[in-house]
Amino acid sequence: MADTVYRYMKVQNRPYSVNDIVSSLHNEYGKVAVQKAIDRLVNDGKIFEKVYGKQKVYCVVQDLNRDVEELMRIDKELQSHANEVESQYQALENEIKKQEAFLASIKSSITIEEAKQQKAALEEDVNVLTLKLDGLMEASGTEDLSERKRKADRAFSDYSREYAKRKRLCTEIIDCILEHYPGTKTELYEEIGMEVKIVK
């Protein structure tokens, strides 16, 4: 009986009251029997007793012969595990805050029904303004500006080609005259009253 209690407390390695031990052993042993086993273990120095007011708590006496390096290794493992648990806790807290913020934003936004109503109102405004614009253009005789621009671009292209053709002819005639002219090109321009003007 005492061996059973001792093995259980050593494996669990945490403080227990008599009632805790009885319950943990699934009530296989009565409270009186468990108390006697504990008293024997206390006398044998395998567990020790702590009194908190009217409550008595029992703990297993730790094995002091255990290798120090082994204890340090266990301590590091426990610390690493504690750090991992803390990290997971912080991650969960951050996720909870993010979800709470998301929930708050959803609550503050408009509902689907309200969005449909706003869409319908905006579409009605667009229709009214479109009719108003069509009426103004019809009343003022406004033509299609895009077509007007295309016409202007075509006319500009035609004029540019014609200008280039005439400029080339004029240059060829002047070069032909300059072959037998005794003066410079500038003197020729002055003599015939020609003014040089660059058209961009």
PyMOL commands that set and color helices and strands:
alter all, ss='L'
color gray80, all
select helices_A, chain A and resi 2-12+18-24+31-43+68-108+112-140+145-178+185-192
alter helices_A, ss='H'
color red, helices_A
select strands_A, chain A and resi 47-52+55-60
alter strands_A, ss='S'
color yellow, strands_A
deselect
rebuild
show_as cartoon
